[in-house]
Amino acid sequence: MLSGRRLDLLDPTPVDIEIEDIAHGLAFVARWNGQTIGDFAYSVAEHSLLVETIFSRMNPSAPAKWQLAALLHDAPEYVIGDMISPVKAAVGPGYSALDERLEAAIHIRFGLPAKIPVAVKKKIKKADQISAWMEAVQIAGFSEAEADKFFGKPNGALIGDLEIVLRPAPVVRADYTARYNALIEKL
């Protein structure tokens, strides 16, 4: 990692994980396999910021630790990349096992339970689906009807003022790190 840490992907330990490495990696990993409009890739870091915003709007009384869990929901992708769902399914259970080990180490590193409670995980997943709908419509060329079919129709009042703006990776990296720091201060 850029921090100098050596991360064993098959046996990750929390002491080898740094937020700066996560923010950097996620800021340079493109969602939608880079198939989005604009001059900058839509990064997993940008997506994670949006998911955390949506989660927090849907759950205004959620404690900071669950907001942090929402921000970190795709954190393992900082080293294993973002794969579209059909590819994940084709790779098989090995991908899921690797993702789960990394996720547990990341959670422990930042003071979260290794496994997020199912009820919280479902709320984060709902925010993730709403984010995917927004991404599909705003930057990936889907019609609203197509996005509704794949991701479900979101509550317009929840996202009406949110707009996806593609930005350079260093800017997104800085915003991701700043949001992490703001949430850590609340813990």
SULKAMO-V711005 format. One record per run of one state. SS is the DSSP state (2 for helix, 1 for strand, 0 for the rest). FROM is the first residue (numbers start at 1). TO is the last residue. If there is no record, write none. Layout:
SS;FROM;TO
SS;FROM;TO
//
This chain:
0;1;13
2;14;16
0;17;18
2;19;27
0;28;29
1;30;30
2;31;34
0;35;42
1;43;43
2;44;58
0;59;63
2;64;71
0;72;76
2;77;80
0;81;84
2;85;91
0;92;92
2;93;109
0;110;117
2;118;139
0;140;143
2;144;151
0;152;155
2;156;159
0;160;168
2;169;186
0;187;187
//
